[in-house]
């Protein structure tokens, strides 16, 4: 059993290290079997299982942006078994987006994650927030 906030921060760091390495199996190993997740820009009611839900996005993302990176800016232990993470997702966008970026230009999108852990140190809930401006700009381009 893990009850020390440093244990949760360490597990969160491991999760984002795996994310940066595009190691979805490593990310899933840090999640409880019944873990749920929500990507807030997809809607307030967009809570889905991580396995068979969000992990599908994690597996597809490197195909859409093969050189994407995940940089942790700050890990903040919160109340109980919660950790808040400020991160930056970056990588070359696959198409020209007038007024936003040229094809292949690296974009940097700030993200905020809230991870909740069980007593075994496994993620039980992941909530992610980010500015969808760049992604929404890409959609009309057919990418």
C-alpha beads as a LAMMPS data file, in Angstrom:
LAMMPS data file: protein, C-alpha beads

143 atoms
142 bonds

1 atom types
1 bond types

-500.0 500.0 xlo xhi
-500.0 500.0 ylo yhi
-500.0 500.0 zlo zhi

Masses

1 110.0

Atoms # bond

1 1 1 0.000 0.000 0.000
2 1 1 1.200 3.468 -0.875
3 1 1 0.099 6.354 1.274
4 1 1 3.001 8.753 0.914
5 1 1 2.308 11.614 -1.540
6 1 1 5.838 11.129 -2.919
7 1 1 4.806 7.629 -4.062
8 1 1 1.962 9.093 -6.116
9 1 1 4.220 11.782 -7.584
10 1 1 6.748 9.084 -8.518
11 1 1 4.034 6.990 -10.189
12 1 1 2.813 10.071 -12.095
13 1 1 6.365 10.753 -13.301
14 1 1 6.656 7.127 -14.465
15 1 1 3.372 7.484 -16.346
16 1 1 4.543 10.580 -18.231
17 1 1 7.960 9.073 -18.926
18 1 1 6.139 6.149 -20.582
19 1 1 3.863 8.597 -22.431
20 1 1 6.875 10.489 -23.813
21 1 1 8.369 7.152 -24.953
22 1 1 5.063 6.237 -26.687
23 1 1 4.957 3.182 -24.373
24 1 1 1.209 2.637 -24.024
25 1 1 1.652 -0.744 -22.335
26 1 1 3.869 0.953 -19.747
27 1 1 1.201 3.614 -19.217
28 1 1 -1.497 0.970 -18.808
29 1 1 0.623 -0.943 -16.281
30 1 1 0.334 2.121 -14.037
31 1 1 -3.477 2.187 -14.289
32 1 1 -5.966 0.149 -12.273
33 1 1 -8.006 -2.300 -14.356
34 1 1 -11.180 -0.265 -13.840
35 1 1 -9.517 3.155 -14.359
36 1 1 -11.568 5.871 -16.003
37 1 1 -10.459 8.901 -17.946
38 1 1 -11.811 12.097 -19.387
39 1 1 -10.370 14.430 -21.963
40 1 1 -12.277 17.599 -21.033
41 1 1 -12.275 19.211 -24.512
42 1 1 -14.351 16.238 -25.697
43 1 1 -17.114 17.194 -23.258
44 1 1 -17.908 17.194 -19.576
45 1 1 -19.654 13.842 -19.858
46 1 1 -16.877 12.182 -21.853
47 1 1 -15.738 9.805 -19.081
48 1 1 -14.672 6.469 -20.580
49 1 1 -12.656 3.460 -19.461
50 1 1 -8.938 3.912 -19.974
51 1 1 -8.629 0.350 -21.311
52 1 1 -10.607 0.131 -24.544
53 1 1 -11.261 3.882 -24.520
54 1 1 -8.496 6.397 -23.934
55 1 1 -5.747 3.878 -24.647
56 1 1 -7.012 3.736 -28.239
57 1 1 -6.193 7.458 -28.534
58 1 1 -2.790 6.885 -26.919
59 1 1 -1.987 4.161 -29.471
60 1 1 -3.185 6.212 -32.456
61 1 1 -1.519 9.490 -31.558
62 1 1 2.053 8.513 -32.581
63 1 1 0.707 7.658 -36.049
64 1 1 -0.825 11.131 -36.405
65 1 1 2.174 12.960 -34.906
66 1 1 5.085 10.478 -34.996
67 1 1 7.565 12.727 -33.203
68 1 1 5.296 14.043 -30.473
69 1 1 6.889 14.718 -27.090
70 1 1 5.594 14.978 -23.561
71 1 1 7.412 17.332 -21.220
72 1 1 6.447 17.498 -17.560
73 1 1 6.690 21.059 -16.295
74 1 1 5.505 20.454 -12.749
75 1 1 4.047 17.673 -10.583
76 1 1 1.992 18.960 -7.656
77 1 1 0.868 16.621 -4.880
78 1 1 -2.701 17.530 -3.967
79 1 1 -5.026 16.377 -1.223
80 1 1 -5.128 12.653 -0.545
81 1 1 -3.954 10.507 -3.422
82 1 1 -4.249 13.134 -6.153
83 1 1 -1.459 14.623 -8.249
84 1 1 -1.865 17.600 -10.594
85 1 1 0.540 17.715 -13.520
86 1 1 1.361 20.631 -15.770
87 1 1 2.742 19.245 -19.017
88 1 1 3.456 20.316 -22.554
89 1 1 2.648 18.153 -25.548
90 1 1 4.573 19.048 -28.651
91 1 1 5.407 17.819 -32.075
92 1 1 5.254 18.648 -35.752
93 1 1 1.753 19.155 -37.080
94 1 1 0.946 17.089 -40.163
95 1 1 -0.615 19.844 -42.312
96 1 1 -0.482 23.561 -43.023
97 1 1 -2.813 25.553 -40.767
98 1 1 -2.922 29.168 -41.967
99 1 1 -2.298 31.582 -39.154
100 1 1 -1.337 28.772 -36.766
101 1 1 1.598 26.756 -38.097
102 1 1 3.294 25.503 -41.240
103 1 1 3.291 21.820 -42.100
104 1 1 5.940 20.071 -40.012
105 1 1 6.322 22.991 -37.593
106 1 1 6.487 22.033 -33.934
107 1 1 3.519 23.193 -31.910
108 1 1 3.490 23.236 -28.115
109 1 1 0.185 22.699 -26.358
110 1 1 0.017 23.183 -22.580
111 1 1 -1.904 20.493 -20.725
112 1 1 -3.126 20.010 -17.186
113 1 1 -3.721 16.500 -15.859
114 1 1 -5.359 15.428 -12.634
115 1 1 -4.450 11.870 -11.641
116 1 1 -6.132 10.040 -8.772
117 1 1 -4.551 6.900 -7.335
118 1 1 -5.747 3.908 -5.341
119 1 1 -3.961 2.598 -2.235
120 1 1 -1.772 0.385 -4.453
121 1 1 -0.458 3.405 -6.343
122 1 1 -2.411 2.680 -9.544
123 1 1 -4.185 5.434 -11.447
124 1 1 -7.949 5.140 -11.011
125 1 1 -8.950 8.373 -12.732
126 1 1 -7.253 10.613 -15.290
127 1 1 -8.673 13.991 -16.274
128 1 1 -6.926 16.056 -18.943
129 1 1 -7.440 19.688 -19.933
130 1 1 -5.840 21.586 -22.794
131 1 1 -6.408 24.409 -25.233
132 1 1 -7.942 22.841 -28.329
133 1 1 -7.314 25.860 -30.596
134 1 1 -4.505 24.247 -32.606
135 1 1 -6.336 20.927 -32.955
136 1 1 -9.565 22.611 -34.041
137 1 1 -7.616 24.579 -36.650
138 1 1 -6.229 21.371 -38.142
139 1 1 -9.626 19.674 -38.630
140 1 1 -10.733 21.859 -41.590
141 1 1 -7.511 21.017 -43.405
142 1 1 -8.564 17.390 -43.817
143 1 1 -5.986 15.927 -41.454

Bonds

1 1 1 2
2 1 2 3
3 1 3 4
4 1 4 5
5 1 5 6
6 1 6 7
7 1 7 8
8 1 8 9
9 1 9 10
10 1 10 11
11 1 11 12
12 1 12 13
13 1 13 14
14 1 14 15
15 1 15 16
16 1 16 17
17 1 17 18
18 1 18 19
19 1 19 20
20 1 20 21
21 1 21 22
22 1 22 23
23 1 23 24
24 1 24 25
25 1 25 26
26 1 26 27
27 1 27 28
28 1 28 29
29 1 29 30
30 1 30 31
31 1 31 32
32 1 32 33
33 1 33 34
34 1 34 35
35 1 35 36
36 1 36 37
37 1 37 38
38 1 38 39
39 1 39 40
40 1 40 41
41 1 41 42
42 1 42 43
43 1 43 44
44 1 44 45
45 1 45 46
46 1 46 47
47 1 47 48
48 1 48 49
49 1 49 50
50 1 50 51
51 1 51 52
52 1 52 53
53 1 53 54
54 1 54 55
55 1 55 56
56 1 56 57
57 1 57 58
58 1 58 59
59 1 59 60
60 1 60 61
61 1 61 62
62 1 62 63
63 1 63 64
64 1 64 65
65 1 65 66
66 1 66 67
67 1 67 68
68 1 68 69
69 1 69 70
70 1 70 71
71 1 71 72
72 1 72 73
73 1 73 74
74 1 74 75
75 1 75 76
76 1 76 77
77 1 77 78
78 1 78 79
79 1 79 80
80 1 80 81
81 1 81 82
82 1 82 83
83 1 83 84
84 1 84 85
85 1 85 86
86 1 86 87
87 1 87 88
88 1 88 89
89 1 89 90
90 1 90 91
91 1 91 92
92 1 92 93
93 1 93 94
94 1 94 95
95 1 95 96
96 1 96 97
97 1 97 98
98 1 98 99
99 1 99 100
100 1 100 101
101 1 101 102
102 1 102 103
103 1 103 104
104 1 104 105
105 1 105 106
106 1 106 107
107 1 107 108
108 1 108 109
109 1 109 110
110 1 110 111
111 1 111 112
112 1 112 113
113 1 113 114
114 1 114 115
115 1 115 116
116 1 116 117
117 1 117 118
118 1 118 119
119 1 119 120
120 1 120 121
121 1 121 122
122 1 122 123
123 1 123 124
124 1 124 125
125 1 125 126
126 1 126 127
127 1 127 128
128 1 128 129
129 1 129 130
130 1 130 131
131 1 131 132
132 1 132 133
133 1 133 134
134 1 134 135
135 1 135 136
136 1 136 137
137 1 137 138
138 1 138 139
139 1 139 140
140 1 140 141
141 1 141 142
142 1 142 143
